[in-house]
Every structure is written in structure tokens, then in C-alpha cells.
Amino acid sequence: EVQLVESGGGLVQPGGSLRLSCAASGFTFSSYWMHWVRQAPGKGLVWVSRILRDGSSTNYADSVKGRFTISRDNAKNTLYLHMNSLRAEDTAVYYCARVLSGHGDYPFDSWGQGTLVTVSS
Amino acid sequence: DIVMTQSPDSLAVSLGERATINCRSSQSVLYSSNNKNYLAWYQQKPGQPPKLLIYWASTRDSGVPDRFSCSGSGTDFTLTISSLQAEDVAVYYCQQYLITPYTFGQGTKLEIK
């Protein structure tokens, strides 16, 4: 069974940093592109970032570019999101998501339960 | 960026009746090289992550009931629930995955009338 478990969320002050983790199991993690998606309280889904299978290429939403870094450790089956210079508008539940089929532009067929990041003084 | 716009924002339908949600993209999500529409639909219930319902604009994901269907191509798509069940109460999102950023529609909240 595919499982994605996020961790690392919490309360952080504006300007602070946080690192989110997503532990993957039940599939060959290194064979899949992975994504982060966020959802502000009571709001819709917003794509944040993507990383290819070997970490060689990454993409970001304009709203986080230069502040967030996506990475992965295929030996540990773990996806990361390093978040710096956090702002109040970054407050959201952050989901990691797996693409439907290994590599390529596909929708997300598996999602974690999410981890809440709250940016507030 | 491709902007995805859903209509309506909310919808109330009687049990057993048909529910229809529309999704329009600001540019075509049809990729000419493989003739596929890079359009997906998700269902999200309160307190849960989204669940993939449909991809390639018309392919139901594994285990999705056949009362869910989607039509359309290019820039205009429609998700139809043929006979609404109580468990279909949720927020529905369309998403384009043709190019990053993979944009979502704003969501349509579906309720029972």
C-alpha cells in the first residue's frame, strides 16, 4: 500500500524557517516524480513545487521561488521542502503527492494527510 | 500560467439527481503530440487530502464509480455525477498538469439539496 506521511509542520514566526519531510513507503520512491501542494485554511489547492526522480530538476511556483527548496533522499525514501523567509501567506496545510506514473506530466494519485504550517508572531 | 476557472462555486443537488461542474482553462490543455487532454478532477472531503477521480479528461481512476464522468477537450470540460449519492458531498477541483505550475480551479462545493 502506498503511504506518504508528512511531518515537520508547526508554528513559526515571520521570517523564520522550517523543513518539511514526507516519508514514502509501499512503492519504489526513486522511480517517481514528486510534488508539494498547499492549502490555506478554508481555501483551495495550490501547487508549490516538483522534483524529478533523481533530483536533477526542480520547479517552483512564483510565490515561493527563491525561498523554498525541494529535495529528496532516495536512499531514505524521503521528500523534503525547505522553507525560508516564511510569510503569513505561507500558512497552509502542506501535502506531498506522488504522480500517477513514474515520470512525466501526470496527475497526483497518492497524497499524504498533510502537515500544517502556521506563520504568525 | 494557465488559469483554471470552475463554475459554479457551489451547487446543491437532490439525491439521485445529476450534478454538473464546469472547468475552463485559459489556454488549451490538449497536447497535440499525443492528443491527450492534461486535465484531472479531484474530490476533497472535509479533513481529508484530495482524491484523484479522473485524468486525461475522461479516464476514471481505479475504484471510482462509473457515475462520475467527464467530457470536453481543449479548454472546456464538464464533470458529471449522474446520480448523486450522499457520499459525493465534497469540494471538487479541476487541475491542468500540462505545464508547471500545475494549476487548480478554485473548487466547487457540492451539497445535498
Interface residues (C-beta under 8 A of the other chain):
Chain A: H35 G44 L45 V46 W47 R50 N59 A61 D62 Y95 L100 D105 Y106 P107 F108 D109 W111 G112 Q113 G114
Chain B: D1 Y38 A40 Y42 Q44 Q48 P49 P50 K51 L52 Y55 D61 Y93 Q95 Y97 L98 I99 T100 P101 Y102 T103 F104 G105 Q106 G107
